[in-house]
Amino acid sequence: PVYEYEKRNREVYLPKANGWYDFYTGKFLEGGQTITADAPYETLPLYIKEGSIIPVGPELQYTSEKSADPITLFVYTGKDASFTLYEDENLNYNYEKGAFSQIVFSYDEGTGTLTISDRTGSFNGMLKNRTFKIVWISKEKPGVMNFESKTDKTVKYSGRKLVVTLK
């Protein structure tokens, strides 16, 4: 954030090891440079590392309000990425007794595929079938993380491995 009185931008260094996507515009920026980032009072500069998978679920006011389905996966291409979705009963400590599940998501830049692994584990009330909406964001197809984003692909998941291709 900007911390100087009446300033509306600031210099930000983007680390060299990665490229970066502007959260608000989807524009790709090469790493290893210092940029002047707009930072008005109501907007915090935010950049997403290439090779990121960011899951977004439906709006919830509390954990047991409704099922977190569908989940939208924003896949920021450019490098390989992985993410593990962990779920449990939300209201107790049964996870300490093994009542939870995990689904691993892996993006392979070389093949342009997102692999959704077999689900491991289970718990009472677990969704057996899920819907994943996938939004691909790339240098060629910039996009922003928006809850109304046009989905590139929607898949039905029953706990078994799925491979989804970018194209």
C-alpha positions in Angstrom: 0.0 0.0 0.0 0.9 3.6 -0.3 2.1 5.0 3.0 3.0 8.6 2.1 0.5 11.4 2.4 -1.4 12.2 -0.9 0.6 9.7 -2.9 -1.4 7.6 -5.4 1.3 5.3 -6.7 4.5 3.7 -5.6 7.4 1.7 -6.9 7.1 -2.0 -6.6 9.8 -4.6 -7.4 8.5 -7.7 -9.2 10.9 -10.6 -8.4 13.0 -12.0 -11.3 12.2 -15.7 -11.0 8.6 -15.3 -12.3 6.3 -13.3 -14.5 3.4 -11.5 -12.8 -0.2 -10.8 -13.7 -1.9 -7.6 -12.6 -4.9 -8.7 -10.5 -7.1 -5.8 -11.8 -6.3 -5.9 -15.5 -4.8 -9.3 -16.2 -1.8 -7.7 -17.9 1.3 -9.8 -17.8 4.5 -8.2 -16.6 8.0 -9.7 -16.7 9.8 -10.2 -13.4 13.1 -8.6 -12.5 11.9 -5.0 -12.8 10.7 -2.2 -10.7 7.4 -0.7 -11.8 5.3 2.3 -10.7 2.1 0.8 -9.5 -1.1 2.8 -9.3 -2.4 2.7 -5.8 -5.3 5.0 -5.2 -6.9 5.0 -1.7 -9.4 2.3 -2.6 -7.1 -0.1 -4.5 -4.1 -2.0 -3.2 -1.6 -3.0 -5.9 -1.8 -6.8 -6.3 0.1 -9.1 -8.6 -0.4 -12.8 -9.2 2.6 -15.1 -9.9 2.5 -17.0 -13.2 2.0 -20.6 -12.4 -0.8 -20.1 -9.8 -4.1 -21.8 -9.3 -6.6 -19.7 -7.3 -9.8 -21.4 -6.2 -12.9 -19.2 -5.6 -16.1 -20.6 -4.1 -19.5 -19.2 -3.8 -20.1 -16.4 -1.3 -20.7 -17.8 2.2 -21.6 -15.9 5.4 -20.6 -18.9 7.6 -19.1 -22.3 7.0 -22.3 -24.5 7.2 -24.5 -22.1 5.2 -24.4 -24.1 2.0 -22.0 -26.3 0.1 -19.0 -24.7 -1.5 -20.0 -25.7 -5.0 -19.3 -24.8 -7.7 -15.7 -23.8 -7.3 -14.1 -21.6 -10.0 -10.4 -22.2 -10.6 -8.4 -19.3 -12.0 -5.3 -20.8 -13.6 -2.6 -18.3 -14.3 -0.4 -19.9 -17.0 3.3 -19.5 -17.7 4.7 -22.1 -15.3 3.7 -25.3 -13.7 1.4 -25.0 -10.7 -0.3 -27.1 -8.1 -2.8 -26.6 -5.3 -4.5 -28.9 -2.8 -8.1 -28.4 -1.9 -8.7 -29.5 1.7 -12.2 -29.9 3.1 -13.7 -31.2 6.3 -17.0 -31.0 8.3 -16.3 -27.3 9.2 -17.9 -27.4 12.6 -15.9 -29.9 14.8 -12.5 -31.5 15.4 -13.2 -34.7 13.5 -10.4 -33.8 11.1 -8.1 -34.8 13.9 -9.5 -38.3 13.5 -9.0 -38.4 9.8 -12.4 -37.0 8.7 -11.3 -34.8 5.8 -10.7 -35.0 2.1 -8.1 -33.6 -0.3 -8.1 -33.0 -4.1 -4.8 -32.1 -5.8 -4.9 -29.8 -8.8 -1.7 -29.7 -11.1 -1.2 -27.5 -14.1 1.4 -28.6 -16.6 2.6 -25.7 -18.7 4.3 -28.0 -21.3 1.1 -29.8 -22.2 -1.4 -27.0 -21.3 -3.3 -29.4 -19.0 -4.9 -29.2 -15.6 -5.1 -32.5 -13.8 -7.6 -32.9 -11.0 -6.5 -35.9 -9.0 -8.4 -38.7 -7.4 -10.0 -37.5 -4.2 -8.4 -38.9 -1.0 -10.2 -39.3 2.3 -13.8 -38.6 3.2 -16.0 -37.2 5.9 -19.7 -37.0 6.8 -21.7 -34.7 4.5 -18.9 -34.6 1.9 -20.0 -33.6 -1.6 -19.6 -36.8 -3.7 -20.0 -34.8 -7.0 -18.7 -31.4 -7.6 -18.6 -28.8 -10.4 -15.3 -27.0 -11.2 -15.4 -24.0 -13.5 -12.0 -23.2 -15.1 -10.8 -19.8 -16.2 -7.5 -19.8 -18.1 -5.5 -16.6 -17.8 -2.4 -16.2 -20.1 -0.2 -13.6 -21.7 -2.3 -14.1 -24.9 -5.6 -14.1 -23.1 -5.4 -11.7 -20.1 -8.3 -11.8 -17.7 -9.2 -10.6 -14.2 -10.4 -12.5 -11.2 -14.0 -11.7 -11.3 -16.8 -13.7 -9.8 -18.8 -13.3 -13.0 -15.9 -14.2 -15.3 -16.8 -16.2 -18.4 -15.8 -19.8 -17.8 -13.5 -21.4 -20.3 -14.5 -24.9 -19.3 -16.9 -26.5 -16.8 -16.3 -30.1 -15.6 -18.2 -32.4 -13.4 -16.1 -34.3 -10.9 -17.0 -37.4 -9.1 -13.8 -38.0 -7.1 -12.0 -39.7 -10.0 -9.0 -38.2 -11.9 -9.8 -35.8 -14.7 -7.5 -34.1 -17.2 -8.6 -30.8 -18.7 -6.9 -29.3 -21.7 -6.3 -25.6 -22.1 -7.3 -25.5 -25.8 
